[in-house]
């Protein structure tokens, strides 16, 4: 996640997201992909850059998904990714209070909105 200060035009932010996703997928092809077709992804994590357009939908933090068991989408910290009990169904409307009572991994990031130029300079250094 890159917290921005909301000053950059939509097209510039979309271009930045595409560049970042492609860079990450190129550097870690065994783990990451931007391939939209499931058959092309294999077991890699899909970096979804297709939803960065007008009229596209995205899953907001703490949204209830329209799936069996009503799982709740929630931000994760990097350390949580190694948890063997982590599944997409981990949090539900009956368990999300436990999650919300703990530290939100995005709380600090959202306070520090950066300009797109600053984020772009960091991307160039990568």
C-alpha positions as CSV (number, residue, x, y, z in Angstrom):
1,X,0.0,0.0,0.0
2,X,1.2,3.5,-0.8
3,X,-0.6,6.2,1.1
4,X,-0.8,9.3,-1.1
5,X,-1.8,12.8,-0.3
6,X,-4.6,12.9,-2.9
7,X,-3.1,15.7,-5.0
8,X,-2.0,13.6,-8.1
9,X,-4.3,13.1,-11.0
10,X,-5.9,9.7,-11.3
11,X,-4.0,8.8,-14.5
12,X,-0.7,9.4,-12.9
13,X,-1.6,7.2,-9.9
14,X,-2.8,4.4,-12.1
15,X,0.4,4.6,-14.1
16,X,2.5,4.4,-10.9
17,X,0.5,1.4,-9.7
18,X,1.1,-0.4,-13.0
19,X,4.9,0.4,-13.0
20,X,5.2,-0.8,-9.4
21,X,3.3,-4.1,-10.0
22,X,5.3,-4.9,-13.1
23,X,8.6,-4.1,-11.3
24,X,7.6,-6.4,-8.4
25,X,6.5,-9.2,-10.7
26,X,9.7,-8.9,-12.8
27,X,11.8,-9.1,-9.7
28,X,9.9,-12.0,-8.1
29,X,8.4,-14.0,-11.0
30,X,8.2,-17.2,-8.9
31,X,6.0,-15.4,-6.3
32,X,4.2,-12.6,-8.1
33,X,2.3,-12.1,-11.4
34,X,0.2,-9.5,-13.2
35,X,-1.4,-12.2,-15.4
36,X,-5.1,-11.7,-15.2
37,X,-6.0,-15.3,-16.3
38,X,-6.0,-17.8,-13.4
39,X,-4.4,-20.5,-15.6
40,X,-1.4,-18.2,-16.2
41,X,-0.9,-17.4,-12.5
42,X,-0.2,-20.9,-11.3
43,X,0.4,-20.6,-7.5
44,X,1.7,-17.0,-7.7
45,X,0.1,-14.0,-5.9
46,X,-1.9,-11.9,-8.4
47,X,-1.0,-8.2,-8.4
48,X,-4.4,-6.8,-9.6
49,X,-3.7,-3.7,-11.6
50,X,-6.9,-4.1,-13.7
51,X,-9.0,-2.5,-11.0
52,X,-7.2,0.8,-11.2
53,X,-9.6,2.3,-13.7
54,X,-12.9,4.3,-13.6
55,X,-15.9,2.1,-12.9
56,X,-13.8,-0.7,-11.4
57,X,-14.6,-2.0,-8.0
58,X,-12.2,-2.8,-5.1
59,X,-12.6,-4.5,-1.8
60,X,-12.4,-2.0,1.0
61,X,-10.8,-2.8,4.3
62,X,-13.1,-4.6,6.7
63,X,-15.7,-5.3,4.0
64,X,-17.9,-8.4,4.3
65,X,-17.4,-10.6,1.2
66,X,-20.3,-12.2,-0.6
67,X,-19.0,-15.7,0.1
68,X,-20.1,-18.6,2.3
69,X,-19.5,-17.8,5.9
70,X,-19.3,-14.0,5.2
71,X,-15.6,-13.6,5.5
72,X,-14.4,-10.0,6.2
73,X,-11.5,-8.5,4.2
74,X,-9.0,-6.9,6.5
75,X,-5.5,-5.4,6.1
76,X,-2.6,-7.6,7.2
77,X,0.9,-6.8,8.5
78,X,3.9,-8.6,6.9
79,X,4.4,-10.7,10.0
80,X,0.9,-12.1,9.8
81,X,1.6,-13.7,6.4
82,X,3.6,-16.5,8.1
83,X,0.7,-17.5,10.3
84,X,-0.3,-21.1,9.4
85,X,-3.9,-20.4,10.6
86,X,-4.3,-17.5,8.1
87,X,-7.1,-18.2,5.6
88,X,-9.5,-15.9,3.7
89,X,-12.2,-17.0,6.1
90,X,-10.2,-16.0,9.2
91,X,-12.4,-13.1,10.1
92,X,-16.2,-12.9,9.9
93,X,-18.8,-10.5,11.3
94,X,-18.8,-12.5,14.5
95,X,-14.9,-12.4,14.9
96,X,-13.9,-9.0,13.4
97,X,-14.3,-7.2,16.7
98,X,-11.2,-9.2,17.9
99,X,-9.3,-8.0,14.9
100,X,-10.4,-4.4,15.3
101,X,-9.3,-4.4,18.9
102,X,-5.7,-5.1,17.9
103,X,-3.4,-2.7,16.1
104,X,-4.4,-1.9,12.6
105,X,-1.4,-2.4,10.3
106,X,-2.5,0.5,8.1
107,X,-3.1,3.0,10.9
108,X,0.4,4.7,10.8
109,X,0.6,4.5,7.0
110,X,-2.7,6.4,6.5
111,X,-1.4,9.3,8.6
112,X,1.6,9.9,6.4
113,X,0.2,10.6,2.9
114,X,3.0,11.2,0.5
115,X,3.1,13.0,-2.8
116,X,3.1,10.9,-5.9
117,X,6.4,12.5,-6.9
118,X,8.0,11.3,-3.6
119,X,6.6,7.8,-4.2
120,X,7.8,7.8,-7.8
121,X,11.4,8.9,-6.7
122,X,11.4,5.9,-4.3
123,X,10.3,3.6,-7.1
124,X,13.1,4.9,-9.4
125,X,15.6,4.0,-6.7
126,X,14.4,0.4,-6.7
